[in-house]
Amino acid sequence: MTTIALSDWLLARINREDGPPLHRQLHEALLAAVLEGELPAGRKLPSSRLLARELGVARNTVIDVYETLAAQGCLETRHGSGTYVADLSVERIAPPGPAASPEAERAAPRLSARGAAVVEGARVFPRQWGAFMPGVPDVTEFPTRVWARLHNRHWNRAAPERLSYAPAGGLPALRTVLAEHLRTARGVRCEPWQIVITTGIHQSIDLTARLLTDTGDTVWLEDPCYWGLRHSLQSLGLKLRPVPVDAEGVNLSSVSGPPPRFIVATPSHQYPMGMVMSLPRRQALLDYARAHGSWIIEDDYDSEFRYGTRPITSLQGLDRDQLVIYVGSLSKTLFPGMRLGYIVAPLSLAAAFAEGVAELYREGQLQQQAMLADFIAEGHFAAHIRRMRGLYSRRRQALLEAIRAEFGETLPVMGDNAGLHLILHLPGLDDRAIAQAAVEAGIATRPLSGYYHNPGAGQSGLLLGYACVKEEAIAPAFATLAGVLRKFGA
């Protein structure tokens, strides 16, 4: 191949109109020529100046390509002699094959058994807004002007340390105001240094499991419970033992065997069923943990929103033995995209949890933490919760009226006294098929049976979230869902 022939060969492979950048096209063409034997080992290449002139490109483009190929071992430069094709016979570089299609990648992913279980069990809904998506607040009601003012305040005088990694446990100012809020609003017994800032419930549970369990350890979960929690713990190689709940909450009398490393519970508002754990059951849970050396994780995910009664005091507030690990999130009270939660660790674990979150996750977002600290300290947080509690109460009532208008008292409702959703029971009906049909009709909902450890043995029903649905849109949306339900025999 002569110099002119190489230029012609390259020119036939360069698209100057709408192809990738010229330097990339030239690199790929020369690499292919070397790997496919068009340019044999030892062959001298034209100088960068000559090849650039023949191709009509900048000399720096050719120099850059030559240097890249030399760094990859395809070319070698001999001082005072020129650039030559390297001998690849001993350690040959595999030519790049065609890119795999997305379909091929999905057909045979190279996942571990644990990774495959996570992906196969994924239930993240593609839609995160509208009727009747459970667990989603109305983010359009968030006081963005207040937040923007706090944003400007902190970014106009951003200190260098606020742009670095977070100190162990999080920003001290935020931990201080959160401790005060939790003591006042939830009856939590804590000091600021016991609070560890996380990105939400998932990270809080993940950190707790990593610090307190080893692979193969047993943990107990309410049945039914939040499916994301179950999948997170399974992915860590833990053995999960479902503990049934009834009208009084988790029922430990129905289980036996070796004690777990920890028990996860939602005593103030069971998820997804909605009942409040009775005082005798709370005491029984604390007594069991004390007697068997188990920890209790109290997930207090949406206790700020109760209708008609005052918020229930936390289980942690009853704990005199420092056995309860209290976890919370601001996803429901503010907005999910904030990705901010917290752990109130027992005295003996607080330092380890603070170090653990810094070591494992290298947290940051100190500017956002500072903004939130001011948001709470200046009273905006409490005011926002009060306003949203009234708004959600009206939307809850609108949904209850829509259900009665369509079905009277024939379909029982449960868990409507708190939170952001209620459960519409569907005895004898296939809730998963109904939920799928509802999605096709434009209504987002989740089947209750999917929250059970064994879905086939769980109750049938739909979780209907009302928080992110405008009041005037609730009745028309439920009328659409009612049409779906009647097709299935409701």
C-alpha positions in Angstrom: 0.0 0.0 0.0 1.6 3.3 -1.1 1.3 6.6 0.7 -1.3 7.8 -1.8 -3.1 4.4 -1.6 -3.3 4.7 2.2 -4.8 8.2 1.8 -7.3 6.9 -0.7 -8.2 4.0 1.6 -8.7 6.3 4.5 -10.7 8.9 2.5 -13.1 6.2 1.5 -13.9 5.6 5.1 -14.3 9.2 6.3 -17.7 10.9 6.4 -17.3 14.7 6.5 -21.0 15.4 6.4 -22.7 13.9 9.4 -20.3 11.4 10.8 -18.5 11.4 14.1 -15.6 13.8 14.7 -12.8 13.4 12.1 -10.1 12.4 14.6 -12.3 9.6 15.8 -13.0 8.3 12.3 -9.3 8.5 11.4 -8.4 6.6 14.6 -10.9 3.9 14.0 -9.9 3.5 10.3 -6.2 3.2 11.1 -6.8 0.9 14.0 -8.9 -1.4 11.7 -6.2 -1.3 9.0 -3.6 -2.5 11.6 -5.7 -5.2 13.2 -7.0 -6.5 9.9 -3.6 -6.7 8.3 -4.1 -3.9 5.8 -1.0 -2.3 7.3 1.4 -5.2 8.2 3.9 -5.1 11.1 7.0 -3.0 10.4 5.3 -0.9 7.7 6.3 2.7 7.9 3.5 5.2 7.9 3.6 8.6 6.1 4.6 11.6 8.2 1.9 13.4 10.0 2.5 16.4 7.7 2.2 14.4 4.5 -0.9 12.4 5.6 -2.6 15.5 6.9 -2.1 17.2 3.5 -3.3 14.2 1.6 -6.5 13.9 3.7 -7.2 17.6 3.9 -7.2 17.7 7.7 -5.2 19.6 10.3 -1.8 18.2 11.1 -2.6 18.1 14.8 -5.5 15.7 14.1 -3.0 13.2 12.6 -0.5 13.7 15.4 -3.2 13.1 18.0 -4.3 9.9 16.2 -0.7 8.6 15.9 0.0 9.3 19.6 -3.2 7.5 20.6 -2.4 4.4 18.5 1.1 4.4 19.9 -0.2 4.5 23.4 -2.4 1.6 22.6 0.6 -0.4 21.3 -0.5 -0.4 17.6 2.3 2.0 16.4 5.8 2.7 17.5 7.9 5.7 16.9 11.6 5.3 16.1 13.6 8.4 16.8 14.9 10.0 13.6 13.3 7.3 11.5 9.5 7.7 11.6 6.4 6.0 12.7 5.9 2.2 12.1 3.2 -0.4 12.6 4.0 -2.4 15.8 4.4 -6.2 15.8 1.2 -7.5 17.3 1.8 -11.2 16.7 2.8 -11.9 20.3 0.2 -9.9 22.2 -2.6 -9.2 19.7 -5.3 -6.7 20.4 -8.7 -8.1 19.7 -10.5 -6.0 17.1 -13.6 -4.2 18.4 -16.7 -6.2 17.5 -20.1 -4.7 16.8 -21.8 -3.1 19.7 -24.3 -5.4 21.4 -27.9 -4.4 20.9 -30.0 -3.4 24.0 -32.1 -6.6 23.4 -29.0 -8.8 23.5 -27.7 -7.1 26.6 -31.1 -7.8 28.3 -31.2 -11.3 27.1 -28.0 -12.4 28.8 -26.9 -10.0 31.5 -23.7 -10.9 33.3 -25.2 -10.5 36.8 -24.5 -12.3 40.0 -27.3 -14.4 41.5 -27.8 -11.6 44.0 -27.9 -9.0 41.2 -30.3 -11.0 39.2 -32.6 -11.3 42.1 -32.6 -7.5 42.6 -33.4 -6.8 38.9 -36.0 -9.6 38.6 -37.8 -8.4 41.7 -37.7 -4.7 40.8 -41.0 -3.0 41.2 -40.1 0.7 40.6 -43.0 2.2 38.8 -42.2 4.2 35.7 -44.8 6.8 36.7 -44.3 8.7 39.9 -47.2 11.1 39.9 -51.0 11.3 39.6 -54.0 9.2 40.5 -53.6 7.0 42.5 -49.8 6.6 43.0 -49.3 5.7 46.7 -46.5 7.2 48.8 -46.0 10.3 46.7 -46.6 13.8 48.2 -47.8 16.8 46.2 -44.5 18.4 45.3 -46.3 21.3 43.6 -47.2 22.6 47.0 -43.7 22.8 48.3 -42.7 26.4 49.2 -40.2 26.9 46.4 -39.9 30.7 47.0 -38.7 30.1 50.6 -36.4 27.4 49.4 -35.0 29.6 46.6 -34.3 32.3 49.2 -32.4 29.9 51.4 -30.6 28.5 48.4 -29.4 32.0 47.4 -28.4 32.8 51.0 -26.1 29.8 51.3 -24.7 29.8 47.8 -23.9 33.6 47.9 -21.5 32.8 50.8 -20.6 29.2 50.2 -17.7 28.3 52.4 -15.1 25.8 50.9 -15.8 23.2 53.6 -19.5 23.2 52.6 -18.4 22.0 49.1 -16.5 19.0 50.4 -17.5 15.7 51.9 -19.8 15.8 54.9 -18.4 15.3 58.4 -19.3 12.0 60.0 -23.0 12.0 60.7 -23.8 15.1 58.7 -24.0 18.9 59.3 -24.1 19.6 63.0 -26.6 22.4 62.5 -29.1 20.1 60.8 -28.6 17.4 63.4 -29.3 19.9 66.2 -32.6 21.2 64.7 -33.7 17.7 63.7 -33.2 16.5 67.3 -35.3 19.3 68.6 -38.1 18.6 66.1 -38.1 14.9 66.8 -38.2 15.4 70.6 -41.2 17.8 70.2 -43.2 16.2 67.4 -42.5 12.5 67.8 -41.4 12.1 71.5 -38.0 10.7 70.4 -35.4 10.7 73.2 -32.2 11.8 71.5 -29.3 14.2 71.4 -27.9 15.8 68.2 -24.9 13.6 68.1 -27.1 10.5 67.9 -28.5 11.6 64.6 -26.9 10.4 61.4 -27.9 12.0 58.1 -28.5 9.7 55.2 -30.0 9.8 51.7 -33.3 8.2 52.9 -34.8 5.0 54.3 -33.0 2.7 51.8 -29.6 3.9 52.8 -30.5 3.9 56.5 -31.6 0.3 56.4 -28.6 -0.7 54.2 -26.1 1.0 56.7 -27.8 -0.6 59.7 -27.7 -4.1 58.1 -24.1 -3.7 57.1 -23.0 -2.7 60.6 -25.1 -5.1 62.6 -25.4 -8.3 60.5 -23.3 -10.8 58.6 -24.3 -12.8 55.6 -26.7 -15.5 56.6 -28.1 -13.7 59.7 -31.8 -13.7 60.2 -33.9 -10.6 60.4 -37.7 -10.3 61.0 -40.0 -8.2 58.9 -43.6 -7.4 59.2 -45.8 -9.3 56.7 -46.9 -7.5 54.6 -44.2 -4.8 54.4 -42.6 -2.4 51.9 -41.2 -4.5 49.1 -38.1 -2.3 48.6 -37.0 -3.0 52.2 -37.4 -6.7 51.6 -35.3 -6.7 48.4 -32.6 -4.5 50.0 -32.1 -6.9 52.8 -32.2 -10.0 50.6 -29.5 -8.4 48.4 -27.2 -8.4 51.4 -27.5 -12.2 51.9 -29.8 -12.1 54.9 -32.5 -14.6 55.8 -35.8 -12.9 56.1 -38.5 -14.2 58.4 -42.0 -12.7 57.9 -44.0 -11.9 61.0 -47.7 -11.5 60.5 -49.6 -8.3 61.4 -53.2 -8.0 62.6 -55.4 -5.2 63.8 -52.9 -4.4 66.7 -49.8 -4.5 64.5 -47.0 -7.0 64.5 -47.8 -10.2 66.3 -44.7 -11.9 67.8 -46.7 -14.7 69.4 -47.1 -16.3 66.0 -43.3 -16.9 65.5 -40.7 -19.0 67.2 -37.2 -20.1 66.7 -33.8 -18.4 67.0 -34.0 -14.7 67.7 -33.2 -12.3 64.9 -30.4 -9.8 64.7 -33.0 -7.1 64.3 -36.7 -6.7 63.7 -38.1 -4.0 61.3 -41.4 -2.5 62.3 -43.7 0.5 61.4 -45.5 0.9 64.7 -47.0 4.4 64.2 -48.6 3.6 60.8 -48.0 0.0 59.5 -47.0 -0.1 55.9 -49.0 -0.8 53.9 -52.0 -1.8 56.0 -52.2 1.4 58.0 -53.0 0.2 61.6 -51.3 1.6 64.7 -49.4 -0.9 66.9 -51.2 -1.1 70.2 -49.4 -0.3 73.5 -49.3 -4.0 74.7 -47.8 -5.0 71.4 -45.2 -2.2 71.6 -44.3 -3.3 75.1 -44.1 -7.0 74.0 -41.8 -6.0 71.1 -39.5 -4.1 73.5 -39.5 -7.0 76.0 -38.6 -9.5 73.3 -35.7 -7.4 72.1 -34.4 -6.9 75.6 -34.7 -10.6 76.5 -33.0 -11.9 73.3 -30.4 -9.2 72.5 -32.1 -8.1 69.3 -32.3 -4.6 67.8 -35.5 -3.0 66.6 -35.6 -0.7 63.5 -38.5 1.7 63.8 -39.4 3.0 60.4 -41.4 6.2 61.0 -42.0 7.0 57.4 -45.1 9.2 57.3 -46.2 9.7 60.9 -46.5 13.5 60.5 -49.8 13.0 58.7 -52.7 11.9 60.9 -56.3 12.9 60.4 -58.6 13.6 63.4 -56.1 12.5 66.1 -52.7 13.7 67.3 -49.5 12.0 66.0 -48.7 8.7 67.8 -45.6 8.8 70.1 -42.7 6.9 68.6 -41.8 3.4 69.9 -38.3 4.8 70.5 -39.8 7.2 73.0 -40.9 4.2 75.1 -37.5 2.5 74.9 -35.5 2.6 78.1 -32.8 0.1 77.1 -31.5 1.8 73.9 -32.6 -1.0 71.7 -34.5 1.0 69.0 -32.9 2.4 65.9 -35.2 5.1 64.7 -35.2 5.9 61.0 -37.1 8.6 59.1 -37.2 10.4 55.8 -38.2 13.8 54.4 -39.4 12.3 51.2 -43.1 12.4 52.3 -43.0 15.7 54.2 -41.0 17.7 51.7 -40.2 16.1 48.4 -38.7 12.8 47.3 -36.1 14.3 45.1 -34.4 15.8 48.2 -33.1 12.3 49.0 -32.5 13.1 52.7 -33.3 10.9 55.7 -31.8 10.3 59.1 -31.1 7.6 61.7 -31.4 8.2 65.5 -28.9 5.6 66.7 -28.8 4.2 70.3 -26.1 5.6 72.5 -23.8 2.6 72.0 -24.1 2.7 68.2 -24.1 6.5 67.4 -20.4 6.9 66.9 -20.1 3.7 64.8 -23.1 4.7 62.6 -21.6 8.2 62.0 -18.3 6.7 61.0 -20.0 4.0 58.9 -22.0 6.4 56.8 -18.9 8.5 56.1 -16.8 5.5 55.3 -19.2 3.6 53.1 -21.0 6.3 51.2 -18.8 9.5 51.4 -21.7 11.8 51.9 -21.9 15.4 50.8 -24.8 17.8 50.0 -23.8 20.1 52.9 -25.2 23.1 51.2 -28.6 21.4 51.0 -28.3 20.3 54.6 -27.6 23.9 55.7 -30.6 25.1 53.7 -32.8 22.5 55.4 -31.4 23.4 58.8 -32.6 27.0 58.3 -35.9 25.8 56.8 -36.6 23.9 60.0 -35.2 26.5 62.4 -37.2 29.4 60.9 -40.5 27.5 61.3 -41.1 26.8 57.6 -41.0 23.0 58.1 -43.7 22.9 60.8 -45.9 25.4 58.8 -45.6 23.3 55.7 -46.5 20.1 57.5 -49.6 21.8 59.1 -50.7 23.1 55.7 -50.2 19.8 53.9 -52.0 17.9 56.7 -55.1 19.9 56.0 -54.7 19.5 52.2 -54.2 15.8 52.3 -57.2 15.4 54.8 -59.5 17.0 52.2 -58.2 14.8 49.4 -58.6 11.7 51.6 -62.2 12.7 52.3 -62.8 13.3 48.6 -61.5 9.8 47.7 -63.6 8.2 50.4 -66.7 9.9 49.1 -65.8 8.8 45.5 -65.5 5.2 46.7 -68.9 5.4 48.5 -70.5 7.0 45.4 -69.4 4.2 43.2 -69.7 1.1 45.5 -71.5 2.2 48.7 -70.2 0.1 51.6 -69.5 -3.1 49.5 -65.8 -2.6 49.2 -64.1 -2.2 52.7 -61.5 0.6 53.2 -58.6 0.3 55.6 -55.7 2.4 56.7 -57.3 5.8 55.9 -56.6 7.5 59.3 -53.1 8.5 58.4 -50.4 8.7 55.7 -50.8 9.4 52.0 -52.8 6.3 50.9 -55.6 4.0 51.8 -56.4 0.4 51.0 -59.4 -0.7 49.0 -59.9 -4.3 49.8 -61.0 -6.6 46.9 -61.9 -10.0 48.5 -61.7 -12.8 46.0 -60.4 -10.7 43.1 -57.0 -10.7 41.4 -55.5 -7.4 42.5 -52.4 -7.8 40.3 -54.4 -8.2 37.2 -56.7 -5.3 38.2 -53.6 -3.1 38.9 -52.2 -3.8 35.5 -55.5 -3.1 33.8 -55.8 0.2 35.7 -52.4 1.2 34.4 -53.6 0.6 30.9 -56.5 2.8 31.7 -54.2 5.6 32.9 -54.6 5.0 36.7 -51.5 4.1 38.8 -52.0 1.9 41.8 -50.2 -1.0 43.5 -51.7 -4.4 44.4 -51.7 -5.2 48.1 -50.8 -8.9 47.6 -47.4 -7.8 46.2 -46.4 -6.6 49.7 -46.6 -10.0 51.2 -43.7 -12.4 51.6 -45.8 -15.0 49.8 -48.0 -12.9 47.4 -50.3 -15.9 46.7 -51.3 -16.1 50.4 -51.8 -12.4 50.9 -55.0 -10.3 51.0 -56.2 -8.8 47.8 -56.6 -5.0 47.5 -55.3 -1.8 45.9 -53.2 0.9 47.5 -54.7 4.2 46.4 -52.6 7.3 47.0 -54.5 10.5 47.2 -51.8 13.0 48.1 -50.6 13.9 44.6 -54.1 14.2 43.1 -55.9 17.5 42.9 -59.1 17.4 44.8 -61.3 18.1 41.8 -59.6 15.3 39.8 -60.2 12.5 42.4 -63.8 11.6 41.6 -63.3 11.4 37.8 -60.1 9.4 38.3 -61.8 7.0 40.6 -64.8 6.6 38.2 -62.2 5.4 35.6 -60.8 2.9 38.2 -64.4 1.8 39.1 -65.0 0.9 35.5 -61.9 -1.3 35.6 -63.0 -2.9 38.9 -66.4 -3.7 37.5 -64.9 -5.6 34.6 -63.3 -7.9 37.1 -66.5 -8.4 39.1 -66.3 -5.8 41.8 
